[in-house]
Amino acid sequence: MNEEEFRELTTAYEMLVGIVVKLGERVEHIEKYVQNIPTPDKVMYRPRETEEYLNIKENYDLIYKRLEVLENGMQGSK
């Protein structure tokens, strides 16, 4: 291997190292972003006429409970 080929390989190696470093930085940013995305248990909502905030599961339970009350009330009026 002559000196020019060695310089070309060195340049290519340095470019590849730079690319790997940049990819590592991007992965780190993506990981930080994903860690900050709220999960369903962290999403809180306060329904009208209530004092406390509920997570998604608790909200669904409340909605289905109210739907059941409505359905049962309508069935009783037939």
GROMACS elastic network, one bead per residue, 0.5 to 0.9 nm:
[ bonds ]
;  ai    aj funct       b0    kb
    1     4     6  0.82591   500
    1     5     6  0.62171   500
    1     6     6  0.66526   500
    2     5     6  0.55001   500
    2     6     6  0.63059   500
    2     7     6  0.88768   500
    3     6     6  0.50218   500
    3     7     6  0.62580   500
    3     8     6  0.87178   500
    4     7     6  0.51073   500
    4     8     6  0.62617   500
    4     9     6  0.86660   500
    5     8     6  0.50467   500
    5     9     6  0.61733   500
    5    10     6  0.85279   500
    6     9     6  0.51308   500
    6    10     6  0.60855   500
    6    11     6  0.85857   500
    7    11     6  0.60549   500
    7    12     6  0.85250   500
    8    11     6  0.50832   500
    8    12     6  0.61355   500
    8    13     6  0.85136   500
    9    12     6  0.50367   500
    9    13     6  0.59983   500
    9    14     6  0.85396   500
   10    13     6  0.50261   500
   10    14     6  0.61328   500
   10    15     6  0.85846   500
   11    14     6  0.51354   500
   11    15     6  0.62013   500
   11    16     6  0.86644   500
   12    15     6  0.50694   500
   12    16     6  0.62007   500
   12    17     6  0.86441   500
   13    16     6  0.50882   500
   13    17     6  0.61670   500
   13    18     6  0.85886   500
   14    17     6  0.50787   500
   14    18     6  0.61593   500
   14    19     6  0.86414   500
   15    18     6  0.50515   500
   15    19     6  0.62306   500
   15    20     6  0.87166   500
   16    19     6  0.50177   500
   16    20     6  0.62052   500
   16    21     6  0.86024   500
   17    20     6  0.51209   500
   17    21     6  0.61746   500
   17    22     6  0.86481   500
   18    21     6  0.51168   500
   18    22     6  0.62027   500
   18    23     6  0.86169   500
   19    22     6  0.51097   500
   19    23     6  0.61311   500
   19    24     6  0.85532   500
   20    23     6  0.50489   500
   20    24     6  0.61036   500
   20    25     6  0.86517   500
   21    24     6  0.50506   500
   21    25     6  0.62951   500
   21    26     6  0.87343   500
   22    25     6  0.50743   500
   22    26     6  0.62493   500
   22    27     6  0.86559   500
   23    26     6  0.50524   500
   23    27     6  0.61325   500
   23    28     6  0.85634   500
   24    27     6  0.51219   500
   24    28     6  0.62052   500
   24    29     6  0.87497   500
   25    28     6  0.50630   500
   25    29     6  0.63413   500
   25    30     6  0.87088   500
   26    29     6  0.50774   500
   26    30     6  0.61834   500
   26    31     6  0.86056   500
   27    30     6  0.50040   500
   27    31     6  0.60987   500
   27    32     6  0.86288   500
   28    31     6  0.51188   500
   28    32     6  0.62825   500
   28    33     6  0.86605   500
   29    32     6  0.51748   500
   29    33     6  0.61923   500
   29    34     6  0.86613   500
   30    33     6  0.50501   500
   30    34     6  0.60997   500
   30    35     6  0.85622   500
   31    34     6  0.51570   500
   31    35     6  0.61423   500
   31    36     6  0.87588   500
   32    35     6  0.51909   500
   32    36     6  0.65082   500
   33    36     6  0.52889   500
   33    37     6  0.66025   500
   34    37     6  0.52772   500
   34    38     6  0.87222   500
   35    38     6  0.80645   500
   36    39     6  0.88439   500
   38    41     6  0.79336   500
   38    42     6  0.57099   500
   38    43     6  0.63557   500
   39    42     6  0.52946   500
   39    43     6  0.65314   500
   40    43     6  0.52303   500
   40    44     6  0.82903   500
   40    55     6  0.70556   500
   40    56     6  0.59558   500
   40    57     6  0.80138   500
   41    44     6  0.76444   500
   41    55     6  0.55870   500
   41    56     6  0.64390   500
   41    57     6  0.75693   500
   42    55     6  0.66048   500
   42    56     6  0.82999   500
   43    54     6  0.82611   500
   43    55     6  0.56998   500
   43    56     6  0.65422   500
   44    53     6  0.57886   500
   44    54     6  0.53556   500
   44    56     6  0.68170   500
   44    59     6  0.88834   500
   45    52     6  0.85530   500
   45    53     6  0.51960   500
   45    54     6  0.53794   500
   45    55     6  0.64066   500
   45    56     6  0.76672   500
   45    59     6  0.76828   500
   46    49     6  0.85551   500
   46    50     6  0.66753   500
   46    51     6  0.72374   500
   46    52     6  0.60884   500
   46    54     6  0.60395   500
   46    55     6  0.87762   500
   46    59     6  0.87354   500
   47    50     6  0.58310   500
   47    51     6  0.82525   500
   47    52     6  0.81696   500
   47    53     6  0.73212   500
   47    54     6  0.78631   500
   47    59     6  0.80341   500
   48    51     6  0.83270   500
   50    53     6  0.78643   500
   54    57     6  0.78440   500
   54    58     6  0.55146   500
   54    59     6  0.58891   500
   55    58     6  0.53642   500
   55    59     6  0.61555   500
   55    60     6  0.87148   500
   56    59     6  0.50070   500
   56    60     6  0.61369   500
   56    61     6  0.85676   500
   57    60     6  0.51284   500
   57    61     6  0.61629   500
   57    62     6  0.86218   500
   58    61     6  0.50265   500
   58    62     6  0.61924   500
   58    63     6  0.86345   500
   59    62     6  0.50432   500
   59    63     6  0.61123   500
   59    64     6  0.85965   500
   60    63     6  0.50135   500
   60    64     6  0.60739   500
   60    65     6  0.83756   500
   61    64     6  0.52884   500
   61    65     6  0.60197   500
   61    66     6  0.85979   500
   62    65     6  0.50685   500
   62    66     6  0.61662   500
   62    67     6  0.85944   500
   63    66     6  0.51788   500
   63    67     6  0.61526   500
   63    68     6  0.85911   500
   64    68     6  0.60217   500
   64    69     6  0.85522   500
   65    68     6  0.51228   500
   65    69     6  0.63281   500
   65    70     6  0.87533   500
   66    69     6  0.50528   500
   66    70     6  0.62608   500
   66    71     6  0.86540   500
   67    70     6  0.50134   500
   67    71     6  0.60736   500
   67    72     6  0.84927   500
   68    71     6  0.50551   500
   68    72     6  0.59989   500
   68    73     6  0.83488   500
   69    72     6  0.52126   500
   69    73     6  0.59790   500
   69    74     6  0.85780   500
   70    73     6  0.50751   500
   70    74     6  0.61646   500
   70    75     6  0.86290   500
   71    74     6  0.51798   500
   71    75     6  0.61638   500
   71    76     6  0.86666   500
   72    75     6  0.50985   500
   72    76     6  0.62422   500
   72    77     6  0.88476   500
   73    76     6  0.52657   500
   73    77     6  0.65925   500
   74    77     6  0.52376   500
   74    78     6  0.68724   500
   75    78     6  0.56359   500
